[in-house]
């Protein structure tokens, strides 16, 4: 991406973060329903990851399950703490 576009993107993200209430207060949205549906979807994906790796009872299986769960957190923009890149 070009530098001017990157700077504009950063500015817009900061502006929206600082002023989001002005936008959401005027929207006719069922915010709790939207949040709940995303949360339920994330939990369903986490449950599937656990079941998919349920046969692994070794460190590699545990690591793979945790890695998959962290990827789900990332997908939904949820902070999962400080992670280490072992790869």
N, C-alpha and C positions, 0 to 999 in steps of 0.2 A: 504494500500500500504506500502511496505517496505521503510524504511528511505533512503537507497541508491537510489532507484527509484524515490522517491519524490525529492531528491536533484538533481538528473539528470534532471528530468522534469523541475524543477525551472531554472536550468542552461540553458537548451535548449530554454525555453520560453524567457528568458532574451537575450540569444544570437540571437535568431530570431528577437526579437523586435529591438535589436541594429543594426542588419545587413540585415533587410528585403529588403532594397533598392537594395542590391547586387543581390538578388534573383529575385525580380520583374522586374528589368530593363532588364533582359535577357529573360524573358518569353514573349511569343507571345500571349498575352491575351488582350481582349477588356475589360479593367478594368472598364470603365464607364458603359458598358453594364451589367457587373456582379453586380456592386454596385446598379445600377438602378433596376435590377430585384429583388434584395433582398429588396430594399427600397419599391418597389411597393408591393411585397408580404407582408411585414410588415404592410403597410398601409391598404391593403385589410383585413388582420386579425384584425387590430384595428377597421376598419369600421364594420366588422362582429360582433365584441364584443359589440360595441355601439348599433347596431341594435338588437342584441340578448337581451340586457338589456334595450331596449328602453321603455318597458312597466313599468319599475320600476321608480317611481318618489319619492322614499323615500331614506333615508340615506343608508339603506342596499343595495339597488340597485345601487346607486352611488358608494358606496365602492366596490361592486363586480365588477363593470365595470372598475374602476380604477385599481383594483387588477389584473384583466385579461389583461389590457393594459400593466401594469408593467411586467407581465409574458412574454408578447410578446417581450418587450424590452430585457428582460433577454435572451430569446430564441435566439435573434440575436446578443447578446453580446453588447448591447447598454447600456450605463450608464444612469440610470433614477434618479439619485440623491440619497440622503439619504432617506431610507425608514424605517418605523417602523414596527416591527412585533407585531401585536396585538393578535396573535393567541396563 
